[in-house]
Amino acid sequence: MENNEMLRKMARDSGVYLWEIGEHLGVSENTVIRWLRKPLDQSKEKIVFSAISSIAELKGKGVS
């Protein structure tokens, strides 16, 4: 998958919005959108994945 489509799909399937990821990480939704335009380095990818997982868990949906 290109340009972090896996992270976008994971968030979408888990019912997690990009603004929620930004809020969780202390950045704006636009920053998250900008990050997801290009491949992330491994450390930032883990941070975004962790945020999606945490938010999905709080919503009671879990990550698919």
ZIUR-V117508 format. One record per residue. N is the residue number from 0. RES is the residue in three letters. PSI is psi in degrees with one decimal (999 if undefined). OMEGA is omega in whole degrees, 0 to 359 (999 if undefined). Layout:
# ZIUR-V117508
N_RES_PSI_OMEGA / N_RES_PSI_OMEGA
This chain:
# ZIUR-V117508
0_MET_145.2_185 / 1_GLU_155.4_176 / 2_ASN_51.8_174 / 3_ASN_28.0_179 / 4_GLU_-31.9_179 / 5_MET_-44.4_179 / 6_LEU_-40.6_178 / 7_ARG_-43.9_180 / 8_LYS_-41.8_179 / 9_MET_-45.1_179 / 10_ALA_-47.7_181 / 11_ARG_-48.2_182 / 12_ASP_-25.2_181 / 13_SER_-1.2_180 / 14_GLY_26.7_181 / 15_VAL_125.7_179 / 16_TYR_153.2_181 / 17_LEU_-33.2_178 / 18_TRP_-32.2_178 / 19_GLU_-38.6_177 / 20_ILE_-46.3_178 / 21_GLY_-45.9_179 / 22_GLU_-42.8_180 / 23_HIS_-36.3_183 / 24_LEU_-5.7_179 / 25_GLY_27.8_177 / 26_VAL_169.8_180 / 27_SER_162.1_175 / 28_GLU_-38.9_180 / 29_ASN_-34.5_177 / 30_THR_-44.3_179 / 31_VAL_-44.8_179 / 32_ILE_-44.8_179 / 33_ARG_-41.3_178 / 34_TRP_-40.6_187 / 35_LEU_-2.4_178 / 36_ARG_-30.7_184 / 37_LYS_158.7_177 / 38_PRO_134.0_179 / 39_LEU_151.9_171 / 40_ASP_162.2_189 / 41_GLN_-38.3_182 / 42_SER_-41.8_179 / 43_LYS_-35.6_177 / 44_GLU_-42.4_178 / 45_LYS_-38.5_180 / 46_ILE_-44.6_180 / 47_VAL_-43.1_178 / 48_PHE_-44.6_180 / 49_SER_-40.8_178 / 50_ALA_-45.3_179 / 51_ILE_-45.8_180 / 52_SER_-44.9_181 / 53_SER_-45.1_181 / 54_ILE_-44.5_179 / 55_ALA_-39.4_179 / 56_GLU_-42.3_179 / 57_LEU_-32.4_178 / 58_LYS_-6.6_179 / 59_GLY_22.6_183 / 60_LYS_-28.5_183 / 61_GLY_164.1_181 / 62_VAL_130.4_179 / 63_SER_999_999
